[in-house]
């Protein structure tokens, strides 16, 4: 499990970098002044959930992937209501335990710091921490993402690779997002 977690860590870092290469001002210390306990809050909630369900690690990777792939890491997959990405077929099987974990972390962070941390950053941190719990190395993630105000369109969600895609279609789909074959294999294995 540790080798898959390590591979997923590398892909997580690449995924976040690839879909946000044009977004400036991201920094591992972005929330240091406004929410100094952020990483401890996230780490606590992730560890607590991981002890009950180790499957939360791949579930968070999948949520992050489903969020980042269509229109960037903006937490749009978490939005509820009419036109929600959660209602789209590829997202209907996202695990509730991971979605609930992100919501619990958001509530705890907002209680401690006010609404200063985006759900996008919370999702990235929770995913990283779940990979650490699964045996992967700890690494810094860039923070400072902004949450979307609207979900991705049905067409954008449709860009997610489908389970029936052949290899050349998968390679092309990942390549369109700045990811390579190694990223495809690592994310698929994670």
Phi, psi and omega in degrees: 000327182296321181291322176293322179295318179296318178296319179294325177300314180298317180292321177303313179297317179293318180299312180296321180291318184295317184276353179236024184297334181268351181273115182275178174070011175281138183204144176299339182255017184307321184259010186303319182276323186273338181208072185298337180266007185310305185296326178292320179297311181298312182301317180300309183294322178294314181299318179298316180289319181299323179299328180273331186207098181294343178291354179292332180297304178295331178295320178290322176302316182295318178298314180299316179298313181292336175281311188285323189298313184292310185216018179104163183284089187227011180063016180296334179293342181271347182294142180248165177110190182301134179077011182300141174297331180298337179278347181283144186311313182297338185259356183291345180252014173296136188288126179303326181300321180284321177297318178295322178300313179300319179294319178297319178295316180303314181297317180294319179295317180293325175296319184281326191232355189081179184280058184260345184249130181287154174295332176298315178292321178298318180297316179297314180296317180297320179295313178302312183294328177292326177291324175297315178301327181279000177110002179279166180285153175278139180211156178284145172240144177287138182236166179121014178290155176252145177282146175289151175264348180217152179289162172295153179288165177303320178295320179294316177298327178296348177285343177301136179299133180271154181297339182266003178297139173278174187300315183295324177292320177297314180299317179295317180299314178293319179300325177298341180253011178080018180251150183250187183297321178298321177296317179301312181295316181296315180293321179296320179289330181288000000 
